[in-house]
């Protein structure tokens, strides 16, 4: 049964993310309710945390930075992110059924 914090659209993964800025390390903390909690060391100043989040997800999912897009939540802790054709998946996300 699909979780509410991720969704597949063919080969595109949509994630609902809750960001914790100014953490001690960059990591995926795991699902919390209907969001995937991600801790980032970057402060939420001038879009730095958003940029860092997209770079972190690109590296984590084994894709280039241009394959990760912030869909909503630029000024909030809750965000929606699109990852096109991820090569690696965050824990708890099954491969898409095509």
Secondary structure, 3 states (H helix, E strand, C coil): CCCCCEEEECCEEEEEEEEECCCCCCEEEEEECCEEEEECCCCCCCCHHHHHHHHHHHHHHCCCHHHEEEEECCCCCEEEEEEECCCCCCCCCCCCCC
